[in-house]
């Protein structure tokens, strides 16, 4: 090599710490963001147009054996997701979908004052889509749901 001093200076400049955070904690603090599960709409029509929008009906069960007073209806299939409603033992649910790990059921809940309402999910729909009303929908833990007959 003709200019060893130049090569040495280039090597030193590559190792420069100028512009770098003073320590690793600073680096992680600048990149830290709070993760939240957000909202995952309940999907209906997953069985296709030959089947009902929500495959079956179920009810809330097993609340008192473990001390729960109600079953939270959540905005997404995660324990950290926002609670959108509280369901009592025996509440009727339309069972529409499941989470990939099968721990959560995506459900549509008829109003308490009209428990026989079909919420628009007993007829078929053209294809899978997010449920958009008129009843509440969300996610519940599968262990607290019993399919009806």
N, C-alpha and C positions, 0 to 999 in steps of 0.2 A: 504494500500500500504506500502511495507517494506522500500522503499527508496524515500521519498517525495522530497528530494533535487535533486536526479537524474531526477525525473519526471519534476521538475521545470527547470533544465538546458536543458533538451530536448525540452521543450516548448519554452524557450528563443532562442535556436538555430534555431528552425523552423521559428521564426519571424525575423531572421537576414536579413539585407538589403545588405549584402556584395555581390558584383557581380551584383547588380541591377543598372540601370541607375539612375543618380542623380535626374532626374525629368521626368515627362511624355513626355515632348517635345522631349527629347533625345530618348525615346523609339519609338515614332512615326517617327522620322527622320530616324532611322536606318531601318525601314520597309517600307518607302515611295518609291513607284515606279511610274513612269509616265505611265498612261494608254492611249493607242492609239487604235483606232478602227481597224487598220491594213487593210487587203485586204480580201474581200469576193467575190470570183468568181461568176459570173452570171451562174445560172444553166439552162440548156436547156433540153428538152425532158421530162418535168414533167408530160405531158399528156399521156405518154406511146407511144409505137411503132405505134399505129394506127393514131397518130396525128403529125402535124408538130412540129419540135423542139422548135420553138417559136410560141405561139398560135395565135398572131395577129400582126398587124402593127399599128403604131400610129404616131403622130407628136407632136412637141413641140409647145405649145400655151400659151397664157396669160402672156407673159413676160412684156410688156409695162404697163399694168394697175397698177402694183405694183413697177415699176421702175427698174426692172431687165433688163440688156443689153444682158444677155445670161443665159442659164441654165447650171450649172456645172454638169458634168458627174463625179461621185465620185467612188472611189475604193471600198467602202463599203456603206451599207445603214445607214449612219450617217452623220450629218452636219459637224462633225469634221474630216471625212475621207479626204484623199488627193484628190485633183481635178485632174483628168486625161485628161479632155478635156472640151471645152466650146461649147455648142450647141446653134445655132441660132433659132429664131422663124421659124417654118415651117420645121425644120429638121425632116427627116424620121427616125423612130426607129422600131426595131423589139421588141415586148413586150414578154418577156420570163418568168418572174417570179415576185413575189412580196415579200416584207418583211412580217414578221408575223403580224406587226401592220398595214399593207396595205398602209403605208405612202410612201413607196419607190417602184419603179419599177426597176427590173433588165432588162436591155436593151442591144441590140446589135445595133451598129450604122454603116450604110454603109458609105463609104468614100464620101466626098463632090464631088469629081470628078467622082464618079460612084454611084449616088444615087439609081440606079435600081439594084445594086448588091444584091444577096440573102444572102451573107455572110455565106452560108452553113447552114442556119437555116430554110429554107422553106420545106425541106424534113424531113422525120421522122428519129429518131435515136433509137437505140435498148433500151435505158433506160436513166434515168436522169444522167447527168454528168455536169461538169464545162465546160463552153464554152472556147475553146482554139484557136480561131483565124479564119479567117484572118483579121476580122474587129475589131474595138474597142468595148469594152463592159464595162459596169459599171452600176451605180445606179443613178436614178434621182427621184426627188420628184414627186409623182403621180399627184399632183394638176396642174402640168405644162404639162401633157400629155393628148392628146385626141386620143382615138382609132379611126382608120380610118374605115369608112363605114362598 
